[in-house]
Structures are given as structure tokens and as C-alpha cells.
Amino acid sequence: MKTLVLEKKALKHNIAVVREKAGPATIYGVLTGDGGGAGTVELAQLLREEGIGRFAVSELADAQALRKAGLVDEEILMLRSTTDREELDRLIDLDVVCTISSVDTALALDAAAKERSTVAEAHIQVDTGLGFGGFLAEEPEKIVQVYRNLTNVAVSGIFTQIRSVHADGRDAATELRAFEGALQAVRDAGFETGTVHAAGSYALLHYEFARMDAVRAGSVVLGRCRRRRGDDLVRVGYGEAQLQETRWLPKGHTIGGGESLVRLRRPTRVAILPVGYQNGFGVSRLRETGLLATLRRWWRSHHLTVRVAGQKAPVLGGIGAVETLLDVTDLKCSPGDLVHFDIDPLYAKGMTREYR
């Protein structure tokens, strides 16, 4: 059996770090991508146990799953806007806070709520440079128009996503000033902005000035975000599988192919780990570019190790599609022994998920 293990103690530690970084700001637990691979419902329940009762999702199915699991009083924010009438009807029924990112999405939500003789709740999305959606920060009059013209929508918040490039915050500060300009336009028009939020996981760690009324914590909870030195986070999630078999190969025998080809320099005892890149082993969230990043990837691929019965074992010849070879020449091990290996939960496939 191949198992993805999520350590509760490590998760709770990271949640405590997030709470300290957030200060007085409200925390939204971001559950997109099946909770970063940790499970939408399972992670939400653990966050709730730790005092976090606001969640952000990107799919209707995730909101439905949370409500079905008994999280009926907690706020759920749908980060993705939509004009689909059927989807809007379900979001309203589930008492989900919708996102308005344009005049069209505002009118669609208002019409859906009016036909159902109810008032929907929504947050306004502002685009400060990321480009994925929202009213342009330099066109605040369109945002004000939404506040003025909606009859069946209560706007309870407004947010943006800070585009994070420089750790010193140069670009983030510029974007935040644009966002604050839009906020001021709304206030000058006589409207309340409600909950204001701009910081995701990276901005939460790096930019104290971006922690406004609320922050959105996603990958930071798993310690799988873009990290900074001394951030006190721990990486959550590891794989567990049983050693499949062992055998001896002679000196000079080849393993792997292409850039990962290895020619054995001595008689070598190899073991088969029944996990490969199709299971997410060795797959990284971060797509670094440039010569230095290429050298880092090469070095990691040639120095990747796992733990076999508590002993360190190097990977031979790179990671295969469904199997990986290990050098166990100097280890005491046998088929059936447990192997532990790092794996990003977001990319783990074909594995049973287990919280411990």
C-alpha cells in the first residue's frame, strides 16, 4: 500500500506560525486544490479545531462538501467569480460568499438573488497587476458603480492578490498603494469596504504591511510555499510504501537512461520502491528558471534519498514512472520494509491519505 501521511502535529505547528504572522488579522484557510492535497474536508476540520472558521475555495463541489460535512455555520468564500446561473443558485443556497470581479458577474449574482427573493453576500475582487481577474485598480468608478446599483447583494468585503516577486516588497508596496487607492474611492463614495484582504501565503510571510483585515493561508499551512530563512515552518506530508524486492547487479551494469543514466562502479544491491513520478514522487510545485535553478534541480536529482527502515538510501538512476531504484548495498533491509520519502501532497496520486 502507498500512503500519503499528513502529520497533525506539524500542521498545528504551522497553523500557530500563521496565527502569529497574521497578528490581529482574520485568517481564511484556503482549501483550493483539494486542500493542497491534504483533503478539503479533512484539512478544514483540523483548521476548525484550531480556531479557524473561515474558508476559501475555488470550486462549487468543495463548498458542497464542506456543508455536507457539517461545517454549516462557517463562512465559505468562493474565490472564483461566475456568471453561470445554476452555479450561482447553488452558491446562494449554500450561503457561500461569492466573488464579484466585473460588472457582468455583479449583475448575474444580483439577478439570481432577486429571483430567489433573497440577498446574496459577496466580496469585490480587484486586479492590482496579477491579471487573473477583478476590477482594475485604476478604474475605481466601476467598483463604486457596483456598490451603488446592486439591490440584492450585500458587499461584505473587498480583496486583491499581491503579485509577489521581490522579497523586499518593492513590487508589493506599489500594488498595495493601487489597491488602497481603490479602497479610498469606495469610502469617499460613502460605502463601507467590509473585510479587506490582500495577503496570500507568500505575502503573509514576507510583507507585514500587506496583512490587512484578513489574510489567506493556503500552502503556508503545509509548509510548501515559497519559504524564507528562519520562517519556523515545517514541511508537512510524506509518502510511505513497502520495499518491493531487492537484487544484486554487477559492476558496470547500467540503470536508467538519458540524463539519469548511471553505470554502477561496484557490485550493487538495489531495491525497488513501487513509487514513481506518476505518483508525484520528486515532482515540485516551484518551477524555477535560470541557470542556477537548473543546477539546483540537477544536484537534487543526483542526491535524492529516502529512508528505508530508518536508514538513508540514495535513489539510483533517477525516478521512474511507477518504480524507483534504491542503492541498499550497505543497508540491512528486506522486501516489506517501510520506506519513507518526501512528497508534495498536492501532487500525490494513487495514494491513500492518512492523518496521523
C-alpha positions, 0 to 999 in steps of 0.5 A: 500500500502507498500512503500519503501521511499528513502529520497533525502535529506539524500542521498545528505547528504551522497553523500557530506560525500563521496565527502569529504572522497574521497578528490581529488579522482574520485568517481564511484557510484556503482549501483550493486544490483539494486542500493542497492535497491534504483533503478539503474536508479533512484539512478544514476540520483540523483548521476548525479545531484550531480556531479557524472558521473561515474558508476559501475555495475555488470550486462549487463541489468543495463548498458542497462538501464542506456543508455536507460535512457539517461545517454549516455555520462557517463562512465559505468564500468562493474565490472564483467569480461566475456568471453561470446561473445554476452555479450561482443558485447553488452558491446562494443556497449554500450561503457561500460568499461569492466573488464579484470581479466585473460588472457582468458577474455583479449583475448575474449574482444580483439577478439570481438573488432577486429571483430567489427573493433573497440577498446574496453576500459577496466580496469585490475582487480587484486586479492590482497587476496579477491579471487573473481577474477583478476590477482594475485598480485604476478604474475605481468608478466601476467598483463604486458603480457596483456598490451603488446599483446592486439591490440584492447583494450585500458587499461584505468585503473587498480583496486583491492578490499581491503579485509577489516577486521581490522579497523586499516588497518593492513590487508589493508596496506599489500594488498595495498603494493601487489597491488602497487607492481603490479602497479610498474611492469606495469610502469617499463614495460613502460605502463601507469596504467590509473585510479587506484582504490582500495577503496570500501565503507568500505575502503573509510571510514576507510583507507585514504591511500587506496583512490587512483585515484578513489574510489567506493561508493556503500552502503556508499551512503545509509548509510548501510555499515559497519559504524564507530563512528562519520562517519556523515552518515545517514541511508537512506530508510524506509518502510511505510504501513497502520495499518491493524486492531487492537484487544484486547487479554487477559492476558496470551494469547500467540503470536508467537512461538519458540524463539519469543514466548511471553505470554502477562502479561496484557490485550493487544491491538495489531495491525497488520502491513501487513509487514513481513520478506518476505518483508525484514522487520528486515532482515540485510545485516551484518551477524555477528558471535560470541557470542556477535553478537548473543546477539546483534541480540537477544536484537534487536529482543526483542526491535524492534519498529516502529512508528505508527502515530508518536508514538513508538510501540514495535513489539510483538512476533517477525516478521512474514512472511507477518504480524507483531504484534504491542503492541498499548495498550497505543497508540491512533491509528486506522486501516489506520494509517501510520506506519513507520519502518526501512528497508534495501532497498536492501532487500525490496520486494513487495514494491513500491519505492518512492523518496521523 
